[in-house]
Amino acid sequence: MTAVSRPSNPGTSVSPESPVESLAGIGPRRAAALKSRGIVTALDCVFHLPFRYEDWRSLCEPRALEPGMTATLAGTLRRSSEGMMPRVGYGRRMVTGRLLVGNEAVRLVWFNLPTYLARLIPFGRTAIVHGKVSAAPDEELQIVNPAFHVADSSPAPALRPVYGLPSAVGQRLFSELVRKLLRDLDPKAVEAIPRALRRAAGLFETIEALRYLHCPPASADLSELCEARSEAHHLLALEELFAFELAMQLDRRRAQAKPGFAFSPSSSLSSALLASLPFSLTGAQQRVIREIDADVTVGRPMNRLLVGDVGSGKTVVALWAAMRAVESGRQAAVMAPTELLAEQHHRAFQKYGAGLGVPCALLTSGVGAAARAQCLRDLARGRISLVFGTHALIQRSVAIANLGLAVIDEQHRFGVFDRARLKALGPNAHMLLMTATPIPRSLALVLFANLDVSFLDEMPPARWHVATRMVAESDFETVERLARDKVRDGGRAYFVLPAIGEDEETADERAGMPTVAAMARRLARGALGDLKIGVLHGRMAGAQRQAMMRNFREGKLDVLVATTMVEVGIDVPEASAMVIIDAHRYGLAQLHQLRGRVGRSDLKAECVLVVPEDLDPKARARLAVLLDCSDGAEVARADLELRGPGDLLGSRQSGALPLRFARFVGSVELIAKARAMAEQLLASPSGIRGPEASGARQALKRMLRHGFGLADVG
């Protein structure tokens, strides 16, 4: 990274925690707009990086202009004969001008410009303009809404940052604000890694990385900047991951210091459960059971994450763990994100544990008032040994007398506060988190450093391989024939489409993105018109969604057209066709999970990835990974290499940490480096409490404000 010249600091200082409304040029209206984007403090401003850059380095000649190109030209600005013309909208104008470049002139047009901004256009002065070239109705070339820089006022920008900002905050205003903050902030206030560790690792200052990204020099590599591959991006990711790893390791130490229940060595119920199974456990299931058994017998709370593909046998492991709690005189609770999944777990226990004599119950919003009241009384009095449920388990009215084990299925669907509420029902209880999201082993061990991680990396022999292929959307008749054939042979078919917002269906259709409703209409009017077709999406009421999934499971529907809500669904053994429309819009790991919804019986299953005819070769090559790979860990490894772990780290779903820079990470090595540095700090004599760790403490406090103090539950 080329060093950026450091501006002279006049001695003023700004606190990184200064609220945005206290900063120059930011009044109440602009502050409210910035806060709506998560920009609350001065530090948030400097950490809000440009999402792209305009290249002002190469000047064009007027004769080289072509429609569609983005051009930079230098010349003298002149007001054209049209001047400022009236336009619809109070106080707004269309402004036209000419840029004189030697003996040639280029038309400039600013549409819908507020009057006060129109007056700032430096007519009569030498300027550099930058914008997109288009052909006017009279076929003359023009530059529309060009940005400009007065050449005789200051050096022209080489690479101009462009930020994602609310309309109330202009690019120029925010850029100048950030420049001033980078001049006035104490460099130590913005860095988490202590200076000694920084020097040992050969790292430059965080403030220099920020200056490079906000004010890149002319020598900067534009592609590296735009693709977030620069050394500066990686340094910011390392800083953030250092704080992340530090928080998890501190949290792990705290969790290990707590007392927990030591389950009894008796295995009467758990062994009987395994003996009742109509199949043999895989080697991976046996290994994970041994790992869990070692945890629950040592007298401190287990915090373990179980990672396994859809169909790998996580439910059986969870039921075995629940029986370990019950035979030790404790209660167990299993929480799932949907009623249907909770019901499925409840039915699985009734099927496999029917002869064990263990009182169990189901607690969801769909349970009637009288049954719910009785269930709550029995849980509070210890009469129910095992309960399955949804968010209904963590309502204030719920009390569990002697909770020894809490299991959370599809844990990433719950926020940390949801997990904490379940944990609060038994503060000394063991916690088992489960996920079907494919995560490479090396990455999982680093990301979940506050948890012990187990992997179900072996599929039961009864699972069939799901044949996967790509089909162009122009050949959609092939897909319809496949679905019809599968239904004729006793199967059922999913059609999955990109998720849409609550009020975006019409806009999405206009933009060319297929929707659930449009696809259902297309299938009903076409070759599948005589089949029973249902739809499932987020705008439906909860009861309506549950009924639709039950109808599909029970065979009252042949085809289900849905969003990715079916990614965390229920076991429908008859489902044998998974059609994913616009498959290029999804990550490989998510596609693999969707594919796992089929192939759960002896019916031959197939997954079809429907893509545009002109799909980009890189996107096509990425999807091709799925055609020959059925192992979730391998798919996740490919996804990591192609896209980085941003989806795993940067999600803003409920309870997740808003990590800004982790999406820049392209390798597990950087995350491992952050973990090693965090371990070094904690192993030092003064640890986190020393003066050299003040920046680390501040970074931790910022994470704690977002709920990371509850990280011991995932």
N, C-alpha and C positions, 0 to 999 in steps of 0.2 A: 504494500500500500504506500503510495506516495504521500509524504507528509504534507499537511495543509498548514500554511503559515498561520501562526498563532496571533490573534488580534491582541493589541495591547489592552490591558485591563486597567481602567482608571482608578481602581480601588473600590468601586461599588461592589456590593455582594447581594445576591438574591438567594433566599432559602429555596431549596428544591421543593418544599412543601407549600410554598406561597400559592394561594388560590388564584385561579386564572383571572378572576374579576379584579385582582389587584395589579395586574400587569398592564403596561402601557398600551393603549389602543383597544383594550377589551372592556367594554361596558357590560351592564347587566344582560342586555339582549344577546350579545355575542358570547358572553360567558355561559348563558343557558344553552346556547346552540352547541358550544364546545363540550359542555358536560353531557349533553345527550349522546355524544360520540365517545364518552369515557375519558375525555381530556379535562381533568379536574384541577391539576396542579402545574406548577412550572416544570417539574420533572416530566409530567405526562406530555407536555408540549415538545420537549427535546427528544423524547422517546417516540413521538409520532413521526415516523419516517416517511419520506416521499414514496409514492407507489409507482412513479415513473419519472423520467427525466427528459427534458427537451434538449436536443443537441444544437447549440448555437455556434459551434466551432467553425463550420464551413459555410462561407458566403456564396450565394448563387448569383448568377447573372440573369436578368429578366428574360433573355432569349432562351434560357434553359428550363423555364417553368413549364410544367405539364399538369393537367388536372389530376387531382388525387394525391400529389406529392406534398410533403411538408417542407417548407423552404425558409431560409434565413437570408435576408437582404439588408444592405446598408445604403443609406441615401438621405436625402432631405425630404421631410414631410411637408406636403402642401395640402391645403384645403381644396377640395374639388369644387366645381361650379355648383354641384348639387347641395353642398354644405350639409346643414342639419335639417333633416326632413321629418315632418310629423309622422308619428307611428301610433298604432293602437296601444293604449295603456298610458295611464297618467304619468307624466314626467319622464317618459322614455322616448328615445329618438333612434333613427337610423342615421349614422354618421358615415360619410364617405370622404376619401382623400386620395392623394397620389403620393407615391414614393418615387422621387426623382433619382435615378441611378445613372449617372453620366448623361447621355442623350436620350435615355429611355425612361418611361414612367410605368409604374404598376399600380393598378387600382386597388384600394384598400376599403373594406366595408366592415363597419361595426353595427350589428343588428341589435335592436332592443336594448340600447345602452342607457342606463340612468343618466340624467342630465348632469349631475355633479361629476360623473366619471368622463362624460363626453368633453367636459371643459379641461380635463387633465391631459388630453391628447396633445403632444408637443408640436403642433403645427409651426412650421418655420424653422425647425431645428434639425440638426443631423441626428438620425436615430437608426437603430437596428430593429427590424421587425421580424417576427417569426409566426408562421401560421400555415394553415392548409390552403392549397391552391384549388380553385374550382372555376368552372366556366359560368359566366353570367348569362342571363337570358339572351343578351345580344351577342353571346359567344366570346366576349372579351374575357381574358383570364383575370381573376381577382383573388386576393387573399382575404378570407372571411374571419372576422373577429381576431385579428392578429395581436399578439402580445408585443410590447415595444420597450425599448431601452434607449434613453437619451445618451448618445455616445459621448458627449462632452461633459457629462456629470460625474461619471465614475467608470471604471473598467467594465466592459460588457461581460455578462456571464458566459462561461464556457458551456457548462451543463446546468440547465435551470431546473430545480426540483419542482415537481407537481404533487400536491398533497390531496388526500381525500378529506374534504372539509365541508361543513354545512354551508349553505348558500350565504348565510349572514357574515361569514368570515372569508375575506378575499385572499387569494394566493400571495399577493405582494405583502399584505399586512402580516400574514402568518409567517412568511419567510423572514421578514425583518424582525419580527418578535423572537423567532428562534435564534437568529444571528446574535441578537442582543443577549439572550439568555446564555448562549454558549460562551459569550465573552464575560458575563458577570457571575456565572455559577462557579462555586469552588470545585475544582476537578475531583477532589476526594469525595464530594457529596454525591457524585453520580456513579461511583464504582463500588461493586460488592466484594470483589476479590482483594484481599489485603496486599499491600505493596510488596512484602517479602515474597509471597507466593507468586505475585505478578512478575517480579524480577526473575525469580528462579525459572519461570516458564517462558521468559522472553516476550512477555506481552507488552504492548504499548498502552497508553492511557485511554480510558473509556471516552474522555472528553475529546480526544483526538479522533477517535472512530466516529463520534457523532458529528464533529466538524467536517470530516471527510464525506459523510453521507448527506449532510444538509448543504454543504458548500463544496462540492467535488471540484478538484483542480482540472485543468484542461487535459492533463495527461491520464485522467481516470479512464478505465475500461468501461464503456457504456453498457455493454452486454452483461458484465459482472454486476454492475449497479442494478440494472433492471431485473436481473434474475436472482438478486440477493445472494451472489456468490463471492462477494468481496471479502477481504480479510476483516474489514470493519464489521460487516454483518455477522461473521463468525465470532468475532470478539463479543458482540452484544449478546449473541445466543449463549456463549460460554458463561458470561456474567450471570445471565438469568438462570441458566441451568445449575450454576454453582449454588445460587441461593435456593433453588428448588431442591437440590440434593442435600444441602445443609439442613433445610427444614425437615426433610424426610428422615434423615439420620438422627436428628435431635428427637423427632417424634418417636422413632423406633426405640431409642433409649428410654424415653419416658414410658412407653407402653410395656417394655420388658421389665420395668421396675414395679409395675402394678401386680398385686396378688391376683391369682385366678383360681378357678376350680380345677382340681386334679381328679379326672374321671377314674372310676374304679377299674381294676384289672379285669373284672368280670365281663364276659362277652356273650352272655346268654342270648340277648335279643339281637344284637348285631350279627352274630354268627347264624342265628336262625333266619334272619332276613336274607343273608347271602345264600343259605341253603335252599331257600324257597324260590330262588330265581330260576327261570326256565332256560338260562344260558350261563355260560362260564364267563368270569371276569377276564378282561384283557390283562396283559402283563402291566400295562400302564395304570389301569385301575388298581391293581394289587399294590403297585409301588406307591401310588398316591395315598391309598388307605394306610399303608405303613407310616408315611410321612405325617399324616393327620394324627394317627394314634400316638406317635411320639410327642406331638405338640400337646395333646389334651391330657397327658398324664404327668406333666412336669410342674404344675402349680402356678403357671402364669398364663395370661390370656393368649390364645392363639389368634393371630392375624394373618390369614393365609388366603392367597388368591389362586383359584383353580382355573387354568386356561385350557380350553379344549374345543375342538371343532363341534359344530352342530352334529349331534348323533354319536359323540365319542363316549357317552356314558357318564356325564357329570351328575345327572339326577340320581343314579344308583349310589354314587359316592356320597352325595348329600344325605340320602335316606339312611345310609349306613352310619354316617356321623351323627345323625339325629338319634338313632337307636343307641349309640354310645352314650349320649347325654341321658336318655331315658333310663337305661339300665344302671346309670350311676345316680339315679334319684333326682334328676333335673328335668326341666322342660326344654323343648326345642321349638324354634319358629323359623319358617321358610317364607321369605318375601319375594314376590315376583312382580314385574312391572305391569302386567295385565291380568285381568280376571281369568281369561282363558288359560294362561300359562299357570296361574295358581291352581285352577281347577285340574289342569293336566297333572301337576305334581301330586295333588290330593288323590286323584284316581290311580296314579302309579303306586302310591303307598297302599291304597285299599286293595289293589291287585296283588302286590308282592308281600304285603305285611298283614293280610287279612287274618291269618291265624295267630298273630302275636299277642292279641289282647291289649293293644296299646290304644288308649282313648285319643282320637284325633278329631280335628274340626277344620272347617273352612271359614275364613273371615274376609269378606270382600264387600264392596258397596252394594252388590247384588243380593246379599243375604237379607232376608226379611227382618223386620224390627224385633219380633219376639225371639227368633232364633239368634239374632245378634246379641240381644240382652242376655240370653242364657249363656252364650259363648263367652261373653265378657265376664260374667260371674264365675264360670268354671275356670277360666284362665287365671283370674285373680285368686281363686282358692286352690289352685294347683290340681284341679280335677282333670284338666286336659293336658296330656303329655306332649302332644305335637300339634301345632297349628300351622296351616298354610294360609297365605293371604297376600294382599296388595298393600297399597298405602293405608288401607284401613287398619293395618296392624300398628301404625305409628300415630294414631289419633290420641288426643288427650285422655279419652275415656278408657284406653286400653292399659291394663296392668297385668303383668305376668309374674306370678308368685316366686318362681324359682328358675329363671331362665339360665340355662347352662350353655346353649348353643344358638347362635343366630346365623342363618344362611341367607344370602342375598343373591338371587339369580339375575343374570344380565346386569351386573352391578353398575356398569357405566350408564344405565338408564336412570339411576338415582343420583341425586346430589349428595354432597358430603353431609349436609344437614339431615337429609332423610336417613342416611346410614347411621348418623349419630343418634337420632331419635330411637331407632331400633336398638342400638347398643345401650342406650340409657335405660331400657327396660330390664337390663341385667348388666350393670357396669363391670362385673367380673367375668362375664360370659365369654366364651370363645366365639370368634367371628370367622366365617368361611364365605368368601366372595367368589362368585363364579362368572365367567365371561366366555362367550363364543367368538369374540372378536379376535381374529388371528393376529398374534404378536410374535415376532421373532424372539427366541429364547434370550439371546444376548441383550436385546433391547428391553425386554420385560424385567430382567434382573436388575437393570440400571434404573428404569423408570419407577419401578415399585420397590425402591430400596427400603421403604418402611414396612414392607410386607414380606413374608415368605411366599415363594411362588412355586406352584406345582403345575406340571404339564401332562395332560392326557394326549399323548402324541401317537396313539395307536387306535385305529378304528376297529369296532367289532367286525368279525368276519362276515356277518349277515348283511352289512352295508354294501350296496351295489355301487359300482363306479357310475358317475353321471357323465354321459357323453356331452361334450360342449362344443359348439360351433358358432361361427359368426355368419350372419346373413344380412345382406344389404336391404335397406328398407324398400327398395324398388322391387324386391323379390318377396314381398310380404305374403303372397299367396302360399308360399312354401310353409311359412309359419302357421298359417291358418289350417293347412292340411295336417301338419304335425299335431296341432291341438285336437283336431277332430279325430285323428287316428288314436291318440292317447285316450280320449274319452270313450271311443268305441271299444277299446280294449279294457275298459274298467277303470281307467285313470281319471285324473282331474288336472286342470291346467291353471297356472298363475300367469297373468300378464302384469308386469311391474313397470311403472312409469316414473319419471323424475318427480320428486316431491314438489308441491306447489304451495304458495302461501294462501292464507285464508281468503283473500280478495283478488287473486291474481289469475284465476282460470281463464277469463276472457283475454287478458293481456298476453298470457302465455300462448294461447292458440294463435293470436295475431302474430306473435313473434316466431311462430313456427315450432314451438315446443309442444309436443303432444301431451294431452291431459288425460286423466282417468276417464272423465265423462266423454270426451271425444272418442277415445279408443273403445269404450263400451258401446257407443252408438255405431261405430264402424263395424265392430264384430257382429252386433245384432242385425245389421242390415246386410251383412255379407255371408260368407260361407258357414258361419257358426250361428246363423239366425235361429235355428231350431234347438239350440242348446240353452240350458238355464245359466244365465250370466248375472253375476252380482258385482257390485263395486264397493270399494273400501278406501276411505281417505280421511284425513284429519278434520274435515269440516262436519263430519257426521257426529251425531250425539253418541256418547259412550255406549249406551244400551243398544243403539242401532248397529254400531261396529261389532259389539259382542255377538249380536244375533246373526249378523252376516257371516262372521267366522264360524259360528256353530253350524249354520246352514251348509257352509262349504265342507266342514269336517264330516257332517252327517250325510253328505251326498245329495242334499237338496239343491245344490248348485254344481254345475259342471265346470264352470270357468269363473275365476275371481280376478277382476281387474282392480289393481290396487297401487298405492304408493309403497314406499319401502317400509311401511308399518308392518308388513308381513315378515320383515327381517327377523324380528323377535316375535315369532308366532307360536303356533301349537303344532303338535305332531299330527300330520294328515298323511298316513301311510299311503293312501291311494293317489296322492299328488305325484304325477310323473312327468310333468312338463313345466319348465320355468322359462318364460319368455321375458327378456329384459329389454325394454325399448330405450333407445338412446344410451346404450351401455357405456359409451365413452364418457358420460357425465359422472360416472361412479369410480371410486377407488377399487383396486383389485380385491382388497380385503372385504369390502362390502359386497361386491359381486360374488365372492366365494361364499359368504354367509347366505346370500339369497339362493345360490345354487344348492346349498345344504338343506333347503326346505323340501327338496324332492329326492327320490332315490332311497326312501325309507321303508321299502317293502320289496317283494320279489318282482314287482313291475319294472320293466326296463325304463329308465328315466333319461331325460334329455334336457339340457339347458341351451337356450338360443340367445345369443347376443345380437340384437338388431342395431345396426349402425348405418350412418349415412353412406351413400355411394362414394362420395368424395372425401371420406374420412382421412385426416392427416396421417401420413405414414408412421409418425412417431406414436400417435394414439393407437393405430392399428397394431403396431408391434407390442405395445403395452398390453393390450387385450389378448394378444396371441399367447401370452404367458398362461392364461387360464385353459387354453385348448389342450395342453399336454400335462398340466399340473393339477393334481387333486389334493395335494397336501397343504393344509392351511398354513403351516409354518413356512413352507417354501413360497407360497403366494404372498404372505406377509413380508418375507425377506425381499421379494421382488418389488413389492409396493414401497418398501422403505427405500430401496435403491433408486426407484424412479421418482418418488414424490417426497421422500423424507417423512419423519414422524410427526409432521405438523398436525395431522388429524388426531393423533393420540395425545398430543401435548397442548394444542392450542384451542381446543374446543371451548366455547363459551356456554355450553349447555348448563342447566341448573346445577350450581354447586361446583362447577369446574373452575380451575384457576385461569385467569386471563393472561396467560403467558404471551408476551408480545412477539418474541423473536425466535421461539423454538421452531417455528415453521421454516426457518432458514437452514435448519440443521440437515445436512445431507449424509451424515455418517454417525454410526453408533459410537465411534471413537471419541468424538467431541463430547458426547454425554458422559462417557466413561472417564474422560479427562476431568470434567466438572466434578464427578463423584470422587475421584482420587484427591482433588484439591480440597474438597469439603472434608474428607477424612483427615488430610494433613492438618487442617486448621483445628479440628476437634482434638487431634492427638497432641497438639502443641501445648506447652506448659500453661499458657493463659487461656487457651481455647477461644471460645466465642466471647469471653468477657474482657479480653485485653483491649487496650486503646487502638491497636492496629486493626482490630476487627470492627471498628465503629461502622464502616460502610456496610459490612456484612449484616450487622444487627439492624441497620435501617432497611436493608433489602428484605430481611426476614419480617420486619414489622409491616412492610407493605404487603407481603404475602399473607400475613396473619389477618390483615384487614379483609381479605377475601375468603376467609374461612379455613385457611390451611391449618389452623390449630386443631382441626378435627381430622387430620390426615391419618390418624391411627385406625380409622375405619375406611381407608381406601381413597 
